[in-house]
Each structure stands twice: as structure tokens, then as C-alpha cells.
Amino acid sequence: MQYAVLTGILASVACGVVGTYVVTRRITYIAGAIAHCVLGGIGAARYFQTVHGWAWFSPLYGAVLASLLAAIVIGAVSLSAKEREDTVIGALWALGMAVGVLFITRTPGYNEDLMSYLFGNILMVSKEDLWLIAGLDVVVVTLGVLFYNRFLAVCFDDEFATLRGVRVEFYYLLLLCLTALTVVLLVTVVGIILVIALITLPVAVAGTFSKKLWQMMVAASLISMLLTTTGLAVSYGPDLPAGATIIVLAAATYFVAMIASRLLRPNRS
């Protein structure tokens, strides 16, 4: 349970920083494709680990490799062939899931692992996984904060950023790679299917009362921490799936924030 709480807190930091960029740039659909491609890397890593004895090849390593590869391919297609973007993203989305299922079905004792990968099993995080998650978190947050102004320009007005000499293509690909790493972090918390909800919902809640991008990042990180910790506490007693409980709480929080924002809007004017 201690590892689970730490995992939720660490993942929430990256979720708040990168999730804000994802929502602002409106690339949630790309993040969804990356998330589903992760299953291919997880399945391959689990297969080689179990069948061929590659004990060092953790599923998290496979997830990192698959997500980064998907981010680069999708980013390259987005920049060079916009008319085929949706088709390629849909193809990668389906291919990643299919490859993952094929590998997992060839791996002995796959059923239990498949459910944990799809819907998350934060209670199964090991000490080694926790160190890897912490390392990924440091990379994501450091780059996200270090290139804050450039990402800000790319998210809001990439044409103006190009005129100002910003290498838009490079920073767009870097943003997609950071999104890929964040997806890997959140897969351990809520699983592949629900990962997009945890990237977007805390940010959406934070956006209802934040005026600046950095404020939204801080608020989204804190909200995500609160949701993951509360979700763990609520799910523990009745033995509910932690990932699904976290997302239900996140969705409920979002709807409450949205209703409250609409009710208070006339008073502000």
C-alpha cells in the first residue's frame, strides 16, 4: 500500500505537467493512440521475460520503448502528412493492441496480467518499478518545466513560434515523447483503458479556476494526488479495482466543478 500511494503521487506530478500541455494542445486522441500501443510493448516484454528468460526485461521497459516509438511515428506523420493523420493514428492504435494480445496469449499464465495491464493494478507495483517510475517522473517534469516557454508557444500558436525562431517540429516531438512517458507512468495506476481520463480530467478541473498555464499544472498535480490517494482508500475496504475507483472519483469531481463553474459564472459578470 505504501508503494501504491507513492506511485500515485509520483505519477500525479507528471500527469499535471504533461496533461496540461496535452489538453491545451488538444492532442488527447494522440495520447490515446500512444496508450494503446503500450500494450504491444508490455506484451512483448512479458513474453520474452517468461518464455525466453529475459528476467531484466520488465514490462515497464517494454512499455517505455513502445510508447516512445509510437510517439515518434505519430509525430512524424502529424508533421508531414496531415491528411493521413487520423488513419495512421487509428492503425497504430489497433496494431498496438493486437500485437500486445498476440504476445500475451503466447505467454503462460497471461490472463491475470492482461487484466492488470488493461485496468491497472497499482497494488502490484514493486520496489524496482517504483524506482523506474521515479526516474521517469524526474525526466518528464524536468523537461516539461525546463522548456515551459517553448512548449507554451507550440501549444498556443505554433505559426508565431516558428516566426520567432522556435524549432516547432522538435519541441512537438519532444512533447509527444513526454506524453508517452506520462502514459507509461499512469498505466501502472489506472491501466491502458482508463489512462486518458487521468491525463485529462484533473487538468479539466484545474482549468475551471486557473488563469495561467503553470497554475493549471500545479492545481492538476495536486488534484490528481488527492484523487489517487482517495481512490486507493475508498477501494481498499470493499475490494474494488483501484484504477476504476480513481476514475469514477475524477469524473465526479469534474462534473461538480463544471456545474459549479456555470452556476458561479453569472455572479462574476
C-alpha positions in Angstrom: 0.0 0.0 0.0 2.9 2.4 0.7 4.3 1.7 -2.8 0.8 2.3 -4.3 0.5 5.7 -2.6 4.0 6.7 -3.7 3.2 5.6 -7.2 0.0 7.6 -7.3 1.8 10.7 -6.0 4.7 10.4 -8.4 2.5 9.8 -11.4 0.3 12.7 -10.5 3.1 15.2 -10.8 3.9 14.1 -14.4 0.1 13.9 -15.1 -0.4 17.5 -14.0 2.5 18.9 -16.0 2.2 17.0 -19.3 -1.6 16.6 -19.1 -1.9 20.4 -19.1 0.1 20.5 -22.4 -1.9 17.7 -23.9 -5.3 19.3 -23.1 -4.0 22.8 -24.2 -2.6 21.5 -27.5 -5.7 19.3 -28.0 -3.8 16.1 -28.7 -5.8 13.8 -26.4 -6.5 11.5 -29.3 -2.8 11.1 -29.9 -2.2 10.3 -26.3 -5.0 7.7 -26.6 -3.2 6.0 -29.5 0.1 6.0 -27.6 -1.6 4.5 -24.6 -3.0 1.6 -26.6 0.3 1.0 -28.4 1.8 0.5 -24.9 0.1 -2.9 -24.7 2.3 -4.2 -27.6 5.5 -3.3 -25.7 4.1 -4.8 -22.4 3.1 -8.0 -24.2 6.4 -8.4 -25.9 8.4 -7.7 -22.7 6.2 -10.2 -20.7 6.7 -12.8 -23.4 10.5 -12.6 -23.6 10.7 -12.4 -19.8 8.6 -15.5 -19.3 9.4 -17.7 -22.3 13.0 -16.8 -23.1 14.2 -16.0 -19.5 14.9 -12.3 -20.0 14.4 -11.5 -16.3 15.7 -8.0 -16.7 13.2 -7.0 -19.4 10.4 -5.7 -17.2 7.0 -4.9 -18.8 7.6 -1.3 -17.9 10.7 -1.2 -20.1 8.7 -2.6 -23.0 6.0 0.0 -22.3 8.6 2.8 -22.5 10.1 1.5 -25.8 6.7 1.0 -27.4 5.3 4.4 -26.3 8.3 6.3 -27.5 8.3 4.6 -30.8 4.6 5.3 -31.2 5.1 8.9 -30.3 7.8 9.4 -32.8 5.9 7.7 -35.6 2.7 9.6 -34.9 4.6 12.9 -34.5 6.3 12.4 -37.8 3.1 11.6 -39.6 1.3 14.6 -38.0 4.0 17.0 -39.2 4.5 15.7 -42.7 1.2 14.1 -43.8 -1.7 15.8 -42.0 -4.3 14.4 -44.5 -3.5 10.9 -43.4 -3.0 11.6 -39.7 -6.3 10.1 -38.4 -5.9 7.0 -40.5 -2.3 6.3 -39.3 -3.2 7.1 -35.7 -6.1 4.6 -35.9 -4.0 2.0 -37.5 -1.3 2.3 -34.8 -4.0 2.3 -32.1 -5.3 -1.1 -33.4 -1.9 -2.5 -34.2 -0.5 -1.9 -30.7 -3.4 -3.6 -29.1 -3.4 -6.5 -31.5 0.4 -7.1 -31.1 0.1 -7.0 -27.3 -2.8 -9.5 -27.3 -0.8 -11.9 -29.6 2.3 -11.8 -27.4 0.2 -12.1 -24.2 -1.8 -15.1 -25.5 1.5 -16.9 -26.2 2.7 -16.2 -22.6 1.9 -18.8 -20.0 -0.5 -17.5 -17.3 -1.4 -14.4 -19.1 -5.0 -13.8 -18.1 -4.3 -12.2 -14.7 -1.6 -9.9 -16.1 -3.8 -8.8 -19.0 -6.5 -7.6 -16.7 -3.9 -5.6 -14.6 -2.4 -4.0 -17.7 -5.8 -3.1 -19.2 -7.4 -1.8 -16.0 -4.4 -1.1 -13.7 -3.2 -2.8 -10.6 -1.4 -0.1 -8.5 -1.1 -2.5 -5.6 1.3 -4.8 -7.6 4.0 -2.1 -8.1 7.3 -3.5 -6.9 10.3 -1.6 -5.4 12.1 -1.8 -8.8 9.1 -0.5 -10.7 8.8 2.4 -8.2 12.4 3.5 -8.9 11.8 3.4 -12.6 8.6 5.4 -12.2 10.5 7.9 -10.1 13.2 8.2 -12.8 10.6 8.7 -15.5 8.9 11.3 -13.3 12.1 13.3 -12.9 12.8 13.2 -16.7 9.2 14.3 -17.6 8.9 17.1 -15.0 12.5 18.4 -15.6 12.0 18.7 -19.4 8.4 20.0 -19.0 9.5 22.8 -16.7 12.8 23.5 -18.5 11.1 24.1 -21.9 8.0 25.6 -20.4 8.0 28.7 -22.6 8.7 26.8 -25.8 6.0 24.3 -25.1 3.7 27.2 -24.3 4.4 28.7 -27.7 3.9 25.4 -29.5 0.6 24.7 -27.7 -1.0 28.1 -28.4 0.4 29.4 -31.6 2.9 27.3 -33.5 3.0 29.6 -36.5 4.0 32.6 -34.4 6.5 30.4 -32.6 8.1 29.4 -36.0 8.4 33.1 -36.9 10.2 33.7 -33.6 12.7 31.0 -34.4 11.4 28.2 -32.2 12.0 24.8 -33.6 8.3 23.8 -33.5 8.8 20.3 -35.0 11.5 19.4 -32.5 9.5 20.6 -29.5 6.3 19.0 -30.7 8.0 15.6 -31.0 9.6 16.2 -27.6 6.1 16.9 -26.1 4.8 13.7 -27.6 7.7 11.8 -26.1 6.9 13.3 -22.7 3.3 12.4 -23.2 4.4 8.8 -24.0 6.4 8.6 -20.7 3.5 10.0 -18.8 1.2 7.4 -20.3 3.6 4.7 -19.1 3.5 6.2 -15.6 -0.2 6.3 -15.5 -0.7 2.8 -16.9 0.7 1.4 -13.6 -2.0 3.4 -11.8 -5.2 3.1 -13.8 -4.3 0.8 -16.8 -4.3 1.4 -20.5 -8.1 1.8 -21.0 -8.5 4.5 -18.3 -5.2 6.3 -18.7 -6.6 9.1 -20.9 -9.2 10.0 -18.2 -6.4 10.6 -15.6 -4.4 12.8 -18.0 -7.4 15.0 -18.9 -9.9 15.1 -16.0 -7.7 16.6 -13.3 -6.5 19.2 -15.8 -10.1 20.0 -16.8 -11.0 20.5 -13.2 -7.9 22.7 -12.6 -8.8 24.7 -15.8 -12.0 25.9 -14.3 -10.3 28.1 -11.7 -6.8 28.6 -13.1 -5.8 31.7 -15.2 -2.2 30.7 -16.1 -0.8 27.5 -17.5 1.6 27.0 -14.6 -1.2 27.4 -12.2 -3.2 24.8 -14.0 -0.2 22.4 -13.8 0.2 22.8 -10.1 -3.5 22.5 -9.4 -3.9 19.5 -11.7 -1.0 17.7 -9.9 -2.5 18.3 -6.5 -6.0 17.3 -7.7 -4.5 14.1 -9.2 -2.7 13.3 -6.0 -5.9 13.8 -4.0 -7.9 11.6 -6.4 -5.4 8.7 -6.5 -4.9 8.7 -2.7 -8.7 8.9 -2.1 -9.4 6.3 -4.7 -7.0 3.9 -3.0 -8.6 4.5 0.4 -12.1 4.1 -0.9 -11.4 0.9 -2.9 -9.4 -0.8 -0.2 -12.3 -1.8 2.1 -14.8 -3.2 -0.3 -12.0 -4.6 -2.5 -12.9 -2.6 -5.6 -10.5 -2.0 -8.5 -8.4 1.0 -7.6 -8.0 2.3 -11.1 -11.7 2.3 -11.9 -12.5 3.9 -8.5 -9.9 6.7 -9.1 -11.5 7.5 -12.5 -15.1 7.5 -11.1 -13.9 10.0 -8.5 -12.2 12.1 -11.1 -15.2 12.1 -13.3 -17.5 13.1 -10.4 -15.1 15.9 -9.4 -15.0 17.1 -13.0 -18.8 17.3 -13.3 -19.2 19.0 -9.9 -16.5 21.6 -10.9 -18.2 22.1 -14.3 -21.6 22.7 -12.7 -20.2 25.0 -10.0 -18.4 27.0 -12.7 -21.6 27.5 -14.7 -23.5 28.5 -11.6 -20.9 31.0 -10.5 -20.4 32.5 -14.0 -23.3 35.0 -13.8 -22.1 36.3 -10.5 -18.7 37.0 -12.0 -20.2 39.1 -14.8 
